[in-house]
Structure formats: C-alpha cells, structure tokens
Amino acid sequence: MCDMTIKEFARLCGCNPQTLRYYDRVNLLKPVEVDSWTGYRYYEEEQALAFVKIKNLQTAGFSIEEIRGLLEESDEVVYSAFDEKIREAESRLRNIKEIQQSYRHEMTTMEKRIETWREQITKELRKYDPTEEFGIDQEFYEDKVIGNVNQFFDRMLREKDDRNFSMRGFPDGDAEGDYEDEDETFDFLNNPEYETVYEKHNWEHVKDYLNEIPELEDGMDYALLFKVKPEKFKTGFANTMLGVLLAKYAKGKSRNLGCNVTDTEDGQNHFYLLRAR
C-alpha cells in the first residue's frame, strides 16, 4: 500500500496535522517513514485504525500511558477498559451528587444557625438597658447598635459564613455544643498569636473608658476579653459591647471579632482588646 503524506492521512482521519504531530511526539502514533531530507512524515492507511483507537480513548479520559498500554490490545480488552472507565465515571458522578445534597443541607443549616444567633442576640439586646453601663441613649442603641448587629448578621447570611463571629463566653450565648476541647482557642492572653493593644482595669462601667478604645483596623482579627464581676453576666453585656464597637469604631470595616467573658479573679473588672499578629 502506498504511503500517504501527513496532510492526506489527516484528511482520511478527519483531524488536523497538528494532532498527528502531537501523537508522534508522545509516541502514540508514529509515521512509518520520515524523509531524512525534507522531514516529511508518511503514513499507511492501516494506521487510521490506530488513530480511531487513540482518539476515542483520549476523548474518554484515558491518560497517555493508559492509551499506550492499550494500543496493541484486542478490541475485547479495549471494551473492558471502557467499561472500567464508565464505572469510575459513575462513581465520581455519585460522589458529586452526594456532595450536592450535602451542600444544600449545609447551606440550609448555616442559614438557620445564623438566624438563631440573630434572634437570640437581638432578644437579649432588646431586654438590656445600656444607659448606665455604656452611657448611650436608647435611640442610638436601637438604631446604631442593634441595627448594626442586624446588618452584621445580614452579611453573614449573604456570605453563608459564621467564621467571623464567636459567641464563646457570652453571658447569654448559645449553650449548645461541646466546647470543652476548644478552651485553649479562647485563652487570648496566653495565645502567642494575639497581642494586647488596649487594656483597662478596676473600672465600674464601660462608659468610663469606651472612648479610649482604639479604632479597629480594616481586615484585622480582634478579640475582646472581659474578666468581670458576676452581675455583668446576667444581661446582654458582651453582645452590647460588640454592637457598640461595630457601630462606633468599625463602621464599614471588614474584621473578625471574638469575645470571651470570664469571672474576675480579684473582684475587679478587667478589659483587654487583643489583635491577631
């Protein structure tokens, strides 16, 4: 049988010459002859069967090595290889469907979780009178503090992400869940990943030092640590503190906030503002 130029063979196979040059380069389908003078490649018509095998195996997702190993095998072996590839694809499809269902469930769960937090915190905030502790009037409290907290949760719902908010240690926080293994995460003072940027000791009310607290920088992670007398645990104290900071010092900023409230060890109130290094 007379040899065919690469253009003629490409026309027979229904492909372009670049494809044949690639198959030659990766040792899948080499020409029967290469003219040493002109560099022209020549093919035999029978090689078109090998081309069909290579093209279909490649389209089905077989690797170059897998294709190379099947080139000399019978059609029966190739069919079996296709069957195995189909089983693999079906398994991947089942996994994707399971992930899809998990995604839908987790998104719905996250929305409900965020709404539960919003309802709980908003309820505590509305029962709380911030005048004596924070020195703010009711109008500012309703509009700026509670309003800002609601906007904060709206953003969490849009992003389906509650990682930038921690209720750990809130006096009226969610009691659900087992946090015993996470205590070290909230020991901010002894956490080398945090540095203290402001602290206040032996105070009676937050209003005594509220205006001294430095502005929260954009894009930074912060932690609020309170060591307070027992009476401050029976209200929405920590929730209000976060709301005040969001309203007065972090408007329009992107930041992560954590808050921990613990019993004082010396009978005095202590506050620490810490920033992630």
ABEGO torsion letter per residue (X at the ends): XBBBBAAAAAAAAGBBAAAAAAAAAAGABBBABBBAAAGBBBBBAAAAAAAAAAAAAAAAGBBAAAAAAAAABBAAAAAAAAAAAAAAAAAAAAAAAAAAAAAAAAAAAAAAAAAAAAAAAAAAAAABBAAAAAGBBAAAAAAAAAAAAAAAAAAAAAAGBAAABBABGBAABBABEBAAAAAAAABAAABAABBBABBBBGBABAAAAAAABBBBBBGBBBBBBBBBBAAAAABAAAAAAAAAAAAAAABGBBBBBBBBBBBBAAGBBBBBBBBBX
